[in-house]
């Protein structure tokens, strides 16, 4: 790569990053504007004053911000647990055991990636209603797990398949069982892939809106995206309370950024190891 090409690539990356970051920066600035200025038309891009009133109103909105944060975190954690409990054994089995037609099974499971989950919400809601999983965090976590399963299985199955068979055979010679081989031989070198699945499961559950809107009927069970959509219809000074809405957007972004920053050193390694068999 020549120096000129390097400069062009750097400039393109800076331009793309700027376009991606500007909406987030504007949301943060709008969240600290005084109430009147946040609702002003035309809007001001830089705040003329600094106020935390928007965050105070969000803190006390309906059931309280902590309730909705707790619902979102609880659902995301359950989604991570369900996803790992299902995809780790499934990926291990499809990559190592002589399951009849395992390639066909794997492809059929991956076909779920081409079906938008929104098309399945109505039958899933009716099924969940029959077994009492509507309006519950566990039921919502099951829905989010079903969204995440195909991609997670794809990553873990290919990652397990890349582990040398010699290591597995040595463990078998030492008398290790299938569960011991999975826990002691396969999981340690595939931690980056497991972390990647965990990260994607968290972000999918944390940001998902439509499923939570359909499944939840009680405001006390709403997740953060749903309550922000509800706040969109509230009025302040004759219009939407944009300051409170932008404060909610700012708070909702922080966990995703923190989780990514904490796990980024595993993320790329895990994504690449699962993408190539």
TIVOFI-403536 format. One record per residue: x, z, y of N, C-alpha, C in turn. Coordinates in steps of 0.001 Angstrom, whole numbers, plus 500000, padded with zeros to 6 digits. Each point is the difference from the previous one (the first is absolute). Layout:
! TIVOFI-403536
XZYXZYXZY...
This chain:
! TIVOFI-403536
500845500000498806499155500000501194500879500000501242499787499039500879500786499919501217499534501054500996500860500188501032499656500994501024498713499616500726499817498704500261498800499551500711498741500269499171500099499715498697498855500268499128499675501491499959501072500820499963499789501445500009499291500477501247500389499436501167499336500372501258498526499598499978499715498805499467498611499528499956499151500873499074500563500373498851499273500866499077499740501356500628501021500548500693499838501293500661498931499925501086500030498919500783499003499840501065498593499893499425499867499267498877498684499868499372499513501343499473500912500787499399499623501324499487499579500935501128500733499944501125499654500839501149498637499604500553499748498688500078498713499528500528498846500441499104500172499852498676498944500407499063499777501508500064501080500770500066499878501459500084499285500415501276500301499313501102499343500314501268498506499753499921499620498863499406498575499672499862499293501048499132500668500477498949499403500987499111499908501384500643500989500351500816500057501354500548499176500163501275499787498921500735499292500124501287498609500621499855499164499594499027498685500659499874500112501499499742500992500415499184500175501424499722500440500747501253500914499407500749500451500637501244498839500123500981499187498946500097498868500048500919498994501068499570499776500145498701499086501033499518500511501388500361501291500221499832500580501300500347499866500275501491500250498992500827499878500186501453498544500235500397499087499262499371498581500167500337499495501373499587500582500587498958499524501292499515500361501149500939500984499813500874500395501073500919499504499761501420499151498990500183499415499766501316498885501011500264499759500351501262498800500783500319498751499241499582498912500718499767498783499390499461499495498856500852499947500182501302499483498950500890500888498765499962501307500205499985500913498856499995499933499254498674499827500716498887499914499363498691498776499103499895498935500331500748498760499217499957499926498987501129501046499889500830499974499133501166499972498531499601499323499183500820499946498554499817500373499317501315501030499140499990500862499628498870500935501145499634500499500004498772500842501122499569501372499971500644500599501160500103501383500097500478500917500092498790501126499320500075500905499975498847500904501222499957500371500518501154500816501210500063499165501118500607500013501183499410499170501104500531500496500466501364499044500234500893500324500536501330500135501517499960499515500585498949500125501438499786500051500289498514500422501202499652500111500386498588499004501120499719499201499812498975498997500994499629499835500004498487499800501167499421499751500142498565498523500261499705499139499697500982498570500231499803499444499191498828500514498789499800499511499166498893500270500668498671501160500617499845500338500686498750499159501263499838499688500672501110499145501190499915498598499617499539499467498917500548498666499566499584500011499560498545501046499315499557500098499571498613500107501200499074500719501029500425500190501203499169498666500654499666499066499987500966498705500667499825498879499025499655500311498743499745498961498993499770499283500248498670498691500138500055499147500262498834500557501149499142500466499710498773500458501066499113501414500479500316500672499333500919501362500380500364501031499076499370501062499723500759501029499073499533500642500459498694500232501307499849500661500498498786499186499683498744498675500002500113499157499668498850500235498574499551500040499072500953500159498585499655501424499694499548500972500662500594501377499843499514500129500530498575499375501147499739500030500565498652499340499081498982498866499387500389499338499058499099500889498797499700500639499467501025500859498826499812501214500339499140500635501144500297501160500408499210499603500308498559498873500688499818499552500335498654499703498759499175499308499043500606499694498757499289501267499228499669500933499942500952501255499267499777500822500642498879500072501323499984500762500679498946499364499793498625498672500077499932499322499738498728500224498559499544499981499076500954500243498591499667501391499811499416500995500657500596501375499912499489500076500546498575499394501162499777500034500623498671499311499111498970498792499524500317499263499147499059500771498710499712500565499406501039500720498732499836501211500174499095500776501045500225501196500220499180499633500366498561498965500835499842499595500391498645499533498803499168499448498992500652499507498831499278501048498912499846500761499720501064500887498837499975501343500275499346500504501232500077501288500285499341499888499833498485499039500645499311499881499756498544499623498549499675499121499395500821499581498627499726501164499033500157500785500160501071501154499137500195501024500171498897500201501230499557500942500292498918499521499367498696498718500152499712499470499449498756500049498479499967499620499362501113499984498543500032501396499390500015500991500773500394501362499462500059500806500269498738499627501041499223500838500411498871499321499960498635498711500220499936499344500063498704499490498617499582500023499697498713499525498685499515498476499927499977499396500099501171498537499942500104499549498555499775499067499749499075499524498625499784499402499407501275500499498830500379499489499325501185500306500723501296501128500700500052500284500811501194500196499150501246500540498781499844500164499132501165498643499567500548499071499718499092498645499630500422499326501173500699500155501196499434499423501203500611500573500205501398501310499821500123500660500187501291499476499010501035499861498740499605499499498975500927498552500290500389499186500401499027498595500316500308499910501147500998500835501024499824500001501119500940500443499554501389500941499056500050500469499511501298498960499129500697499082499421499243498968499164500607499142500775500986499982501328499850499238500818500947500537499864501427501256499570500138500582499833501335499298498904500791499407499019499323499376498877500717498533500274500321499475501146499528498598500349500261499964501016501138499406499677501135499922500979501092499147501195499590500534501191500210499268501190499552498682500167500736499888499396501187498735500091500739498843499395499207500316498985499177498949499368499199499501500912498886500762501023499674499640500901498900499426501328500488499907500178501314499570501295500520498572500359499589499096499027500044498612500313499663499848500460498548500510499267499002499872500511498620500774501299499789501141500157500662500745501247499844499234501164500607499349499772501139499205501070500611498862500415499082499300499016499413498892500318499093500501500757498771501159499598499489500554500685498834500431501419500356500670500154501153500433501323500432498812500906500281498905499434500526498818500809500294499405500582498719500077499252498918499438500479498736500789501167499427501301500013500242500833501066499426500356501067501036499415499916501193500183501041501005501340499971500714500600498821500135501295499903500673499900499510501441498785499701500459499866499630501406500098501253500880500434499802501225500137501093500962500943501091499500501046499583499269501008500946499524501374499366500161500996500850500286501359499499500170500550499450498690499628500624498874500473499513498700499466498595499719498723499768500296499431498669499794500663498959500893500263500372501248500670499064500905501419499716499523500680501019499471501348499804499472499982499061498797498958500093499159499871499075498866499853498567500503499206499817501048499842498665500591501328499478500526500721500830500745501287499580500544501006499725498889499922500762498909500892499764498869499733498638499376498737499639499881499659498697499425500517498858500866500059500209501308500545498979500894501505499842499784500667501108499757501459500021499934500545499673498612499201500145498953500491499894498622500725498684499667499446498818500294500677498771499565501409499859500569500149500234501296501327499871500615500965501029499433499555501235499841500871501057499474500431499691498573499075499493499191500334499643498622501015498863499964499852499051500889500945498881500077501406500502500308500121500893500962501313500531500376500621500796498857499242500924499424500572500902498997500266499298498674499132499112499599500218499300498735501288499190500053500218499247501076501212499198500117501243500873500155499844501143500657501146500909500151500400500602498661499030500461499222500296500551498674500606498935499082499532498759500138500516498931499152501471499704500287500468500343501199501389499731500369500975501061499495499488501122499486500885501043499461500629499506498703501323500073499846500653499488498780499457500655498731499773499200498984499471500515498749501011500894499279501285499785500286501021500813499346499826501486500317499588500293501244499790501400500388498830500586499216498941499219499865498826500459499249500359500201498527500745499071499430500373500109498595500885501215499751500892500310500955500849501185499853499157501267500010498962500042500862499118501170500042499221500137498707499585498870499420499270500043498725500913500532498900501253499564500001500961500481499005500231501505500115499851500530501213500172501443500217498741500780499664498953499317499565498780500671499574498961500189501083500144499310501124499031500143501097498709499268499668498874500588500379498706499357499829499677499106501185498843499337499928499614499064501057499860500691501350499364501177500012499820500715501259501341500454500568500883500488499142501325500417500468500793498816500540499897498856499338500701498804500477499477499596501374498684500050500181499413499645501293500488500927501102499955501313499725500315500976501041501498500113500275500818499877498956501427500271500154500869498750500094499490498880499473500800498773499998499501498998501031498692499797500065499459498945500854499748500450501440499474501193500175499637500402501357501195500215500931501090500662499568501112500213500955500545498725500642500284498916499251500515498799500671498940499188500731498724500316499791498943499227500657499318500788501113500661501035500492499439500793501103499656499138501212500856499035500406499618499164501159498668499283499812499730499499498793498727499321499760498833500976500068500188501195499447498945501022500048499726500401501450501060500135500792499829500337501415499270498875500735500316498751499663499316498862500620498508500031499699499654500263498748498587500109499622499337501157500746500698501117500114499470501154500724499741499661501457500946499307500620499859499630501410498816499077500219499872498985499157498888499063500147498660500678499728499962500902499022498757500707499705499584500868501179500967500668500624499689500847501152499466499170501154500691498920500338499595499184501148498648499340499735499782499517498778498704499386499665498865500993500186500165501201499472498944501009500098499824500485501436501108500210500701499926500539501356499286499051500964500208498698499830499458499023500949498662499409499572499596500199498748498795499344499504498756500504500730499145499068500403498848500354500828498663499693499322499828498765499532498678499567499546499515500811498806500886500230499025499594500781498833499592501412500373500759500627500904499660501354500449498675500002500751499746498964500773498743499910500737498812499878499055500165499239498922498909499793499046499782501238499135501082500633499561499898501094499035499621501338500627500330500192501280499776501298500633498753499968500880499150501006499829498790500107500818500006501235500883500833500982499685500074501234500779501181499923500956499776500329501261501089499926500983501131500964499658499708501069499276501040500949499623500957499421498969499625498887499341500849499369498996500664498733500513499766499655501258500579498773500548501524500091500037500650498862499791501448499911500203500269499592501444501263500002500388500347499738501395499555498615500478500206498907499226499519498699500482498497499962500239499219500675499165498546499978500157499584500761501247500603501156500241499603500781501176500433499304501282501095499232499952500397499237501187499006498880500276499472499380498944498963498992500194498731500624500570499703501226499564498852500716500559500226500312501476501216500401500338500319500314501396499891498768500882500143498829499415499897498755500775498626499847500637498983500576499368498644499870500522499620501120500957500862501031500108499702501094500906500198499551501439499354500662500937500086499599501393500684501073500836500758499539500967500640500877500969500076499241501306499419500543501053499928499324501292499323498644499886498978499916499131499237498770499877500568498990499037501069500293499271500578499035499065500750500717498897500701499242499190500771500582498902501095500913500537500195501107499310501066500923500388501323499438499468500569499066500763501208499313499547501182500940499875500077500994500854501110500938499923500014500745498678498844500533499599499911500716498731500237499059498825499491498773500106500184499027498930501483499655499823500698499800501111501422499672499908500819501207499539499553501195500331500672501195499479499869500058498479498823499647499492499810499965498551500857498933499332500104498834500642500846498933499456501453500464499946500458500656501060501382500481500046500273501003498881499072500939499815500181501007498958499962499364498611499150499002499802499877499374498682501244499205499619500746499529500993501206499215499710501166500895499587500052501209500536501168500872499801500314500273498529499028500386499142500346500263498591500581498789499281499452498802500263500523498797499339501444499747500398500306500172501280501369499781500475500943501030499387499577501262499981500855501057499456500262499797498507498956499665499244500172499787498561500946498827499751499839498933500777500881498841499818501443500341500343500210500715501096501365500348500395500666500906498967499229500916499418500555500915499007500358499288498696499256498953499668500178499348498700500614498608500098500449499594501197500421498619500173501222499631499156500860500958499705501194499652499231499653499665498545498840500466499549499540499634498659499116498757500019499372499758501139498924499008500063500471498595499637501019499492500679500442498625499768500562499822498597500757500996499534500561499913498649498886499944498962498979500822500188498888500000499051499188498738500045499788499452501196499216498776500134500724498827499355501304499900500207500774498904499422500137500143498478500142501225499524500154500179498558498712499653499266498850500205500660498734499665499359499610498552500165500609499317500970499627498613500260500688499038499041501160500411499451500752499119499116500178500692498661499567499364498953500129500574498656501413499789499490
